[in-house]
């Protein structure tokens, strides 16, 4: 954490906080007072699965909704989607069920192709190949 803070400008160190998370459903904002967070950026850091994970995902998002100020913004960005990743509609429905209203969808850069090819290397001679779809940038607002 101390090494991360070195990259934060001194004027922002009081408002930008880093924390170590030990569970994939920890948010890092649990200790913040309810209604105190101005903005949340989820940039390629959270992948929603749906299905059996839906209840945990809703609980996860509801923590953010509790901690955010009324009308505060949450930006959710995924640059590339694996074939099994949720697309816009189910992600938007998940956020709505957690108490968020929708804002505009921000455009991805025009130079990004619709698909790309990606190779995952594992701990051995195995490798997995996947065609990824271009993602999205969604804006959500906490209810007033």
Buried (B, 14 or more C-beta within 10 A) or exposed (E): EEEEEEEBEEEEEEEEEEEEEEEEEEBBBEEBEEEEBEEBEBEEEBBBEBEEBBEEBBEBBBBBBBBBBEEBBBBBBBBBBEEEBBEBEEBBEBBEEBBBEEEEEEEBEEEEEEEEEEEEEEEEEEEEEBEBBBBBBBBBBBEE
